[in-house]
């Protein structure tokens, strides 16, 4: 499978001199879910990505907003557009816009004018644990103002990259049912952080609710644990169960680089994906590694 074509459905680039990234300006231990993020608090530019992915046949990529300062959300899109012109990738952009601000429609409309922008990642307010959830609070997925802004995605033909902890997945499924024409892709396999029976049951319940909504797809990525190593055998059952729940046609592999580099090399991640699905028919491998991402993000071949 060394030559299989890959469309990396989720990665980041950042330039700490050119733009401001609050979460990358020093250690975030105790805040960032993977602990100390200082190893990635440095520029990550096209040549860095090419170096990390060099052993794989990456033909296209999708850049997802990297939590650039929210006053510079358009500037980040402008920068990534220039990177594409200079380096030939990324080939699709998932930009940022809040859904509940006074200028939300203005920002969405502006982001939609960029030819490479295919979707928006806008993180709703989430709780630190299932016990602390506050449905209906500002910026949650039940907030009427948030939902009003979310409804604009269909108007501007933009998809939504959904990123929430697994205890919010059922709430996200309710949003998906309420907006069946909006294309949604769950980021990072729904964050199966807790791998004991209780944790997996909670993750599975939310994943099954989302999988029941035909407009929801899933990125198999960021299989990182808050504590512990990234291993093939540890992640194999998560990958296979996710594919079983959503179907091959709605899953796509992604690196989440360089963030996932805190736990695993690019080679380990993609070599593991290749090993896990080695027995799948070739056309299904093509869907998982490239064709589903090409279709969802409307990337030209």
C-alpha positions in Angstrom: 0.0 0.0 0.0 3.0 2.3 -0.2 1.7 3.9 -3.4 -1.9 4.4 -2.3 -3.0 7.9 -2.9 -3.7 9.9 0.2 -5.8 13.0 0.7 -4.9 14.2 4.2 -8.3 15.4 5.4 -7.1 17.4 8.3 -3.8 19.1 9.0 -2.6 22.5 10.1 0.1 25.0 9.2 1.1 28.0 11.2 3.5 30.9 11.1 4.1 32.3 14.6 5.9 35.4 13.2 3.2 36.3 10.8 0.0 35.6 12.8 -0.9 35.2 16.4 -1.9 31.8 17.8 -2.8 32.1 21.5 -2.6 28.4 22.2 0.9 28.2 20.7 2.6 31.0 22.5 3.9 28.8 25.3 3.2 25.8 27.5 -0.5 24.9 27.9 -0.1 22.0 30.4 -3.3 21.5 32.3 -5.3 23.3 29.5 -4.5 21.5 26.3 -6.0 18.0 26.3 -2.6 16.4 25.5 -0.8 18.2 28.2 2.4 20.1 27.4 2.3 21.4 23.8 5.6 23.1 23.8 7.1 20.7 21.2 4.8 22.1 18.6 5.0 25.8 19.7 7.1 26.7 16.6 6.5 27.4 13.0 5.0 24.6 11.0 5.2 25.4 7.3 4.8 23.6 4.0 8.4 22.2 4.0 7.8 20.8 7.5 4.7 19.0 6.4 6.4 17.7 3.2 9.2 16.4 5.4 6.9 14.6 7.8 4.7 13.1 5.1 7.6 12.3 2.6 7.2 8.5 2.8 3.6 8.6 1.7 1.9 9.4 -1.5 0.0 12.5 -0.4 -1.7 14.0 -3.4 -4.0 16.6 -1.8 -4.6 18.1 1.7 -7.2 19.9 3.7 -6.1 22.7 6.0 -8.2 23.2 9.1 -8.2 26.5 11.0 -5.5 26.4 13.7 -7.1 28.6 16.4 -5.5 31.7 15.0 -6.4 34.9 16.9 -10.1 35.3 16.2 -9.5 38.9 15.1 -7.4 37.4 12.3 -9.6 34.7 11.1 -9.8 36.2 7.6 -6.1 36.8 7.6 -5.5 33.1 8.3 -7.5 32.2 5.3 -5.7 34.8 3.1 -2.4 33.3 4.3 -3.3 29.7 3.5 -4.6 30.8 0.1 -1.2 32.3 -0.6 0.5 29.1 0.6 -1.6 27.1 -1.9 -0.5 29.5 -4.7 3.1 29.1 -3.8 3.3 25.4 -2.9 0.3 23.7 -4.6 -1.3 22.7 -1.3 -3.4 22.8 0.9 -6.2 22.1 -1.7 -9.2 22.9 0.5 -9.6 25.2 3.5 -11.8 24.8 6.6 -11.9 28.4 7.9 -13.2 29.9 11.1 -16.3 31.9 12.0 -18.3 32.2 15.1 -22.0 31.5 14.7 -23.3 33.8 17.6 -21.5 37.1 17.0 -23.1 40.3 15.6 -20.9 40.0 12.6 -21.2 36.3 12.1 -22.9 36.5 8.7 -20.4 39.0 7.5 -17.5 36.8 8.4 -19.2 33.7 6.9 -19.9 35.6 3.7 -16.3 36.8 3.4 -14.9 33.3 4.1 -17.1 31.9 1.4 -15.6 34.2 -1.2 -12.2 32.4 -1.0 -12.2 29.8 -3.8 -10.6 27.1 -1.6 -12.9 27.5 1.4 -15.2 24.6 1.7 -16.3 24.6 5.3 -16.2 26.2 8.7 -14.9 24.9 12.0 -16.6 26.7 14.8 -16.3 25.0 18.2 -19.4 25.3 20.4 -19.1 25.8 24.1 -18.5 22.4 25.8 -18.2 21.0 29.3 -15.0 19.6 30.9 -17.0 16.5 31.8 -20.4 15.0 31.4 -21.3 16.2 34.9 -20.7 19.8 34.0 -22.9 20.1 30.9 -25.1 23.2 30.6 -27.4 22.7 27.6 -28.8 26.0 26.4 -26.0 28.2 27.8 -24.5 30.7 25.4 -22.7 29.2 22.4 -23.9 25.7 23.2 -25.5 23.7 20.5 -29.0 24.5 22.0 -28.4 28.2 22.1 -31.0 29.8 19.8 -28.5 32.5 18.7 -25.9 29.8 17.9 -28.4 27.8 15.9 -29.5 30.8 14.0 -25.9 31.4 12.9 -25.4 27.8 12.2 -28.3 27.8 9.8 -26.3 30.2 7.5 -23.9 27.4 6.5 -26.5 26.1 4.1 -27.0 29.6 2.6 -23.3 29.9 1.9 -22.9 26.3 0.8 -20.4 25.6 3.6 -19.9 22.4 5.6 -19.3 22.2 9.3 -16.3 20.6 10.9 -17.6 19.4 14.3 -15.2 19.1 17.2 -16.6 18.3 20.7 -15.8 15.8 23.4 -17.7 12.5 23.1 -20.2 13.4 25.8 -21.6 16.1 23.5 -22.0 13.9 20.4 -25.7 13.2 21.0 -26.3 16.9 21.1 -24.5 17.3 17.9 -26.6 14.5 16.4 -29.7 16.6 17.2 -28.2 19.5 15.3 -27.5 17.2 12.4 -31.1 16.0 12.3 -32.4 19.6 12.5 -30.3 20.7 9.5 -30.3 17.6 7.2 -29.0 19.6 4.2 -25.9 20.8 6.0 -22.8 18.6 5.4 -21.1 17.8 8.7 -17.9 16.0 9.4 -16.9 14.9 12.9 -13.3 15.7 13.8 -11.0 13.3 15.5 -13.1 10.1 15.7 -15.2 11.7 18.4 -12.4 11.8 20.9 -12.4 8.3 22.5 -10.2 9.4 25.3 -11.3 6.9 27.9 -10.8 3.3 26.7 -12.4 1.4 29.6 -15.9 -0.1 29.3 -17.6 3.0 30.7 -15.7 5.4 28.6 -16.2 3.4 25.4 -19.9 3.0 26.1 -20.3 6.7 26.3 -18.3 7.3 23.1 -20.2 4.5 21.3 -23.6 5.9 22.3 -22.7 9.3 20.8 -21.1 7.9 17.7 -24.1 5.7 16.9 -26.4 8.8 17.3 -24.3 10.7 14.8 -24.0 7.8 12.4 -27.8 7.6 12.2 -27.7 11.1 10.5 -26.8 10.5 6.8 -25.4 14.1 6.5 -22.7 13.3 9.0 -19.2 12.0 8.0 -16.2 11.3 10.3 -12.5 11.9 10.2 -10.5 9.0 11.7 -7.8 11.1 13.2 -6.4 12.2 16.6 -6.5 8.8 18.2 -4.3 10.3 20.9 -4.8 9.6 24.6 -4.4 12.3 27.2 -2.0 9.9 28.8 -0.4 7.1 27.0 1.3 6.2 23.7 -0.3 6.0 20.2 -0.2 2.3 19.3 -1.5 0.3 16.4 -3.1 -2.4 18.6 -4.7 0.1 20.9 -6.3 2.1 18.1 -7.2 -0.8 15.7 -10.5 -1.6 17.4 -11.5 2.1 17.5 -10.8 2.5 13.7 -12.7 -0.6 12.8 -15.7 0.1 14.9 -15.9 3.7 13.6 -15.9 2.3 10.0 -18.5 -0.2 11.0 -20.8 2.4 12.5 -20.5 5.1 9.7 -19.8 2.8 6.7 -16.8 3.1 4.5 -18.5 5.7 2.4 -18.6 8.3 5.2 -15.1 7.8 6.8 -11.8 9.5 5.9 -8.3 9.2 7.3 -6.4 12.3 8.4 -3.1 13.1 10.2 -4.1 16.1 12.4 -0.4 17.0 12.0 1.5 18.5 13.6 -0.7 18.2 16.7 -0.7 14.4 16.6 3.0 14.6 16.4 2.9 15.0 20.2 2.1 11.3 20.4 3.1 9.7 17.1 5.1 10.2 13.9 3.3 10.8 10.6 4.7 7.4 9.5 3.3 5.5 12.5 -0.1 7.0 12.0 -0.5 6.3 8.3 1.4 3.0 8.4 -1.1 1.9 11.1 -4.1 3.0 9.0 -2.7 1.0 6.1 -2.2 -2.0 8.3 -5.6 -1.9 9.8 -7.5 -1.8 6.5 -5.0 -4.0 4.5 -7.6 -6.7 4.0 -10.3 -4.2 2.8 -11.1 -4.3 -1.0 -9.0 -1.8 -2.9 -11.9 0.4 -3.8 -12.8 0.8 -0.1 -9.2 1.6 0.7 -9.4 4.3 -2.0 -12.5 5.8 -0.4 -10.9 5.9 3.1 -7.6 7.3 2.1 -8.6 9.8 -0.6 -11.9 9.7 -2.5 -14.2 10.4 0.4 -12.2 13.5 1.4 -12.1 14.6 -2.3 -15.9 14.3 -2.5 -16.8 15.9 0.8 -14.5 18.9 0.4 -15.1 19.1 -3.4 -11.4 19.0 -4.2 -10.6 18.9 -7.9 -8.5 16.0 -9.1 
